[in-house]
Amino acid sequence: MELTVQIENLFRNDRKKFLGFIRQRVRSQEEAEDILQDVFTNVLAASANVQKPIENIASWVFTAVRNRIIDSYRKKRAETFSDMQTPGQVDDGIDSFENFLGDFSTSPETELVRKTIWESVQMGLEELPMEQREVFVRNEFEGISFREMSEESGVNINTLLARKRYAVLHLRRKLKDLYKSINEN
């Protein structure tokens, strides 16, 4: 099947999955849709210049989506943690790090802690090798099972589990000092 047709099918079949992934990381539904449209337009344009066959088109597109989200973060000024919340979290009055911290109050201090943790996680993820980062993000943030990833990529489940384990260990090391300082205060 021609690459362009495969990309179009991916857009049609997995549009909601991509939008959900993007929406968790941006301010609004409109911004998420703009990013998705932008990525697919760029991916379709880039596919014309691809020389080698692409083993996993969905991973290729997810990488493009993640890169585009990172680009949008870099373009924005400082944002509040509420900008990173999903619509459901806003409706519930809860964000994903409030559960982690066990503090449901809103104060400048807790907002700073939440933003600091989120930024540390993002930086830690950027430091990982692509394979480890991809497995971690797809499993933790997108809810994709190891079986699904294995079927899509052809990579053994145990290899995927090991990649995630290395990613978790790296993030634990990265966040260890931050956790200590949070618990001391």
MARMI-849007 format. One line per field, with one value per residue (C-alpha): residue in one letter; chain; z, y, x. Coordinates in Angstrom, 2 decimals. Layout:
residuo A / ...
cadena A / ...
pz Z / ...
py Y / ...
px X / ...
# end
This chain:
residuo M / E / L / T / V / Q / I / E / N / L / F / R / N / D / R / K / K / F / L / G / F / I / R / Q / R / V / R / S / Q / E / E / A / E / D / I / L / Q / D / V / F / T / N / V / L / A / A / S / A / N / V / Q / K / P / I / E / N / I / A / S / W / V / F / T / A / V / R / N / R / I / I / D / S / Y / R / K / K / R / A / E / T / F / S / D / M / Q / T / P / G / Q / V / D / D / G / I / D / S / F / E / N / F / L / G / D / F / S / T / S / P / E / T / E / L / V / R / K / T / I / W / E / S / V / Q / M / G / L / E / E / L / P / M / E / Q / R / E / V / F / V / R / N / E / F / E / G / I / S / F / R / E / M / S / E / E / S / G / V / N / I / N / T / L / L / A / R / K / R / Y / A / V / L / H / L / R / R / K / L / K / D / L / Y / K / S / I / N / E / N
cadena A / A / A / A / A / A / A / A / A / A / A / A / A / A / A / A / A / A / A / A / A / A / A / A / A / A / A / A / A / A / A / A / A / A / A / A / A / A / A / A / A / A / A / A / A / A / A / A / A / A / A / A / A / A / A / A / A / A / A / A / A / A / A / A / A / A / A / A / A / A / A / A / A / A / A / A / A / A / A / A / A / A / A / A / A / A / A / A / A / A / A / A / A / A / A / A / A / A / A / A / A / A / A / A / A / A / A / A / A / A / A / A / A / A / A / A / A / A / A / A / A / A / A / A / A / A / A / A / A / A / A / A / A / A / A / A / A / A / A / A / A / A / A / A / A / A / A / A / A / A / A / A / A / A / A / A / A / A / A / A / A / A / A / A / A / A / A / A / A / A / A / A / A / A / A / A / A / A / A / A / A / A / A / A / A
pz 0.00 / -0.85 / 2.09 / 1.50 / 1.64 / 4.84 / 6.45 / 5.36 / 6.78 / 10.03 / 10.27 / 9.64 / 12.00 / 14.86 / 14.80 / 18.21 / 19.80 / 18.47 / 19.56 / 23.05 / 23.35 / 22.18 / 24.24 / 27.46 / 26.74 / 25.33 / 26.45 / 24.26 / 21.92 / 19.10 / 19.69 / 19.75 / 16.44 / 14.91 / 15.99 / 14.64 / 11.30 / 11.10 / 11.85 / 9.32 / 6.67 / 7.35 / 7.55 / 4.21 / 2.64 / 4.15 / 2.99 / -0.60 / 0.21 / 2.19 / 0.59 / 2.91 / 3.97 / 7.35 / 9.67 / 12.00 / 10.56 / 13.76 / 15.78 / 13.12 / 13.35 / 17.18 / 17.15 / 14.87 / 17.18 / 20.28 / 18.53 / 17.48 / 21.05 / 22.35 / 19.75 / 20.92 / 24.55 / 23.53 / 21.79 / 24.78 / 27.67 / 31.22 / 31.72 / 34.77 / 35.62 / 34.87 / 31.23 / 31.17 / 32.59 / 30.61 / 30.33 / 32.71 / 35.32 / 35.06 / 35.44 / 38.49 / 39.98 / 40.14 / 38.29 / 37.81 / 40.26 / 43.08 / 43.47 / 43.49 / 46.09 / 48.18 / 48.53 / 46.95 / 48.00 / 45.59 / 46.61 / 44.88 / 46.56 / 45.38 / 41.89 / 41.81 / 43.03 / 40.39 / 37.61 / 38.83 / 38.89 / 35.41 / 34.01 / 35.64 / 34.20 / 30.73 / 30.97 / 32.22 / 29.30 / 26.82 / 28.17 / 27.48 / 24.36 / 21.88 / 22.29 / 26.08 / 25.94 / 23.35 / 25.35 / 28.56 / 26.95 / 25.00 / 28.03 / 30.77 / 28.96 / 26.08 / 27.88 / 25.12 / 26.33 / 25.79 / 23.71 / 21.38 / 21.07 / 20.37 / 17.67 / 16.05 / 16.15 / 16.05 / 19.13 / 21.81 / 24.86 / 27.23 / 25.32 / 25.66 / 29.38 / 29.82 / 27.95 / 30.22 / 33.30 / 32.25 / 31.64 / 35.09 / 36.77 / 34.97 / 35.96 / 39.58 / 39.68 / 37.99 / 40.42 / 43.62 / 44.80 / 43.88 / 45.94 / 48.91 / 48.82 / 48.52 / 51.50 / 53.60 / 53.07
py 0.00 / 3.46 / 5.48 / 8.40 / 6.06 / 4.47 / 7.90 / 8.93 / 5.68 / 6.27 / 9.77 / 8.46 / 5.48 / 6.92 / 10.59 / 10.44 / 8.69 / 11.35 / 14.17 / 12.70 / 12.46 / 16.04 / 17.42 / 16.18 / 18.43 / 21.66 / 24.44 / 23.89 / 21.54 / 24.02 / 24.04 / 20.23 / 20.08 / 22.66 / 20.65 / 17.41 / 19.00 / 20.62 / 17.36 / 15.32 / 17.98 / 17.97 / 14.17 / 13.84 / 16.38 / 14.66 / 11.22 / 12.25 / 12.43 / 9.19 / 6.86 / 3.83 / 2.00 / 3.08 / 0.11 / 1.69 / 4.65 / 5.23 / 5.62 / 7.93 / 10.12 / 10.01 / 11.18 / 14.06 / 14.89 / 14.88 / 17.08 / 19.52 / 19.67 / 20.36 / 23.10 / 24.65 / 24.58 / 26.35 / 29.09 / 29.76 / 31.97 / 30.70 / 28.94 / 27.90 / 24.26 / 24.56 / 25.13 / 21.55 / 20.01 / 17.90 / 19.11 / 16.35 / 17.40 / 21.01 / 19.94 / 17.82 / 20.52 / 18.06 / 17.79 / 14.73 / 15.86 / 16.67 / 12.94 / 12.41 / 15.09 / 14.27 / 17.98 / 19.21 / 22.83 / 25.58 / 27.91 / 29.50 / 26.96 / 23.90 / 25.36 / 25.86 / 22.31 / 20.89 / 22.88 / 21.95 / 18.24 / 18.39 / 20.21 / 17.71 / 14.79 / 16.40 / 17.07 / 13.53 / 12.11 / 14.22 / 12.74 / 9.17 / 7.25 / 7.46 / 3.78 / 4.07 / 7.42 / 6.12 / 3.01 / 5.02 / 7.74 / 5.33 / 3.12 / 5.75 / 8.73 / 7.10 / 3.92 / 1.63 / -1.89 / -3.65 / -6.25 / -3.55 / -1.94 / -5.32 / -6.11 / -2.67 / -2.64 / -6.31 / -5.77 / -8.48 / -7.62 / -8.33 / -5.84 / -3.23 / -3.96 / -3.58 / -0.27 / 1.06 / -0.21 / 1.68 / 4.79 / 4.52 / 4.04 / 7.08 / 9.22 / 8.06 / 9.09 / 12.37 / 13.19 / 11.82 / 15.14 / 16.97 / 14.51 / 14.96 / 18.74 / 18.53 / 16.18 / 18.36 / 21.42
px 0.00 / 1.28 / 2.62 / 0.24 / -2.77 / -1.45 / -1.08 / -4.58 / -6.00 / -4.12 / -5.59 / -9.11 / -8.85 / -6.78 / -7.75 / -9.45 / -6.47 / -4.09 / -6.43 / -6.75 / -2.98 / -2.50 / -5.41 / -3.81 / -0.84 / -2.28 / -4.62 / -7.65 / -9.43 / -8.88 / -5.13 / -5.12 / -6.98 / -4.63 / -1.60 / -3.07 / -3.96 / -0.53 / 1.26 / -0.68 / -0.17 / 3.57 / 3.75 / 1.96 / 4.32 / 7.37 / 6.19 / 6.85 / 10.58 / 10.87 / 13.39 / 13.23 / 10.07 / 8.72 / 8.24 / 5.70 / 3.84 / 1.84 / 5.06 / 6.47 / 3.37 / 3.32 / 6.93 / 5.95 / 3.03 / 5.26 / 7.82 / 5.09 / 3.74 / 7.25 / 7.62 / 4.36 / 5.61 / 8.78 / 6.82 / 4.59 / 5.49 / 5.30 / 2.03 / 0.11 / -0.33 / -4.05 / -3.10 / -1.81 / -4.98 / -7.38 / -11.00 / -12.12 / -9.58 / -10.72 / -14.38 / -13.51 / -11.32 / -8.43 / -5.17 / -3.01 / -0.34 / -2.76 / -3.34 / 0.40 / 1.00 / -2.06 / -2.83 / -6.04 / -5.60 / -4.73 / -1.96 / 0.99 / 3.27 / 1.35 / 1.06 / 4.82 / 5.44 / 3.11 / 4.73 / 8.21 / 7.35 / 5.80 / 8.84 / 11.20 / 9.27 / 9.34 / 13.10 / 13.72 / 11.74 / 13.71 / 16.96 / 15.86 / 16.76 / 13.88 / 12.87 / 12.57 / 10.76 / 8.32 / 7.40 / 6.99 / 4.85 / 2.68 / 2.05 / 1.73 / 0.23 / -1.63 / -2.71 / -1.45 / -0.74 / 2.56 / 0.74 / -0.62 / 2.81 / 4.38 / 1.84 / 2.31 / 6.09 / 7.04 / 9.22 / 9.10 / 6.94 / 9.84 / 11.99 / 9.25 / 8.91 / 12.67 / 12.64 / 9.91 / 11.76 / 14.90 / 12.79 / 11.18 / 14.56 / 15.93 / 12.94 / 13.20 / 16.87 / 16.04 / 13.24 / 14.82 / 16.29 / 13.10 / 11.02 / 13.38 / 13.07 / 9.27 / 9.02 / 11.35 / 9.16
# end
